[in-house]
């Protein structure tokens, strides 16, 4: 049996323009630059690490040419937070965000300007169903 995985440390995300991506992640997800890891963001291709306000989720932004993405980054939230995310994303992205019913969970899907896909999901199915 393999050892236990304790958490997601960080996720690699590939972007065409790191500066523009940093602004998008700040505006949409409230992720900010992690100062103590900023030295990695050099011209030799190292990542610019950004994180959520509590420091529990990190994304490493690598500047690369735009390429098709094959993975989705999913963030789990409560029912009330799910509804708040739907409203927020609709506002900040300027378009209605569709809700997907997976019969045991609900999800919102969206992408950053480089096509990296994201999911906001909640397993508090009944609570969300009552608010939709």
Phi, psi and omega in degrees: 000133180291157174297159180287138172271128188271328182189173170272119181282308177198167180233133177278129177231133184256127185229152180282329183220104185299321180297313178295320179296318179301319179294316180299314180295327176290314183290320187267319184247358182062032176273136180238160178300136176270105189302318184290349178248006184298332182298338178290336186280059182266178181287352182271017174098005178292161184277151167265113183268128177237159182209167177285167185302331181272353180075018182265347179229130179233143174236132177260110181274116176253129178278119181212160174301150179300131180221155176298138180261141181245008181230158179238136175263121183246133177247131179269140181217168175281172180299311181297321179292324177302311179298318179296320178297318180301313179296315181298311182296321177301318180290307187288329180268351175072024178207152179296136178259118182288143177262133179250126181266114179257017177072334175234353179207166176238146180221151170242137179238139177203168181228154173281174182299342178267005178087007176287121186275147179228155177224136168251123185227151176219140177263006176274066190303305185297321181296320179287318179304323181287343181260349181272000000 
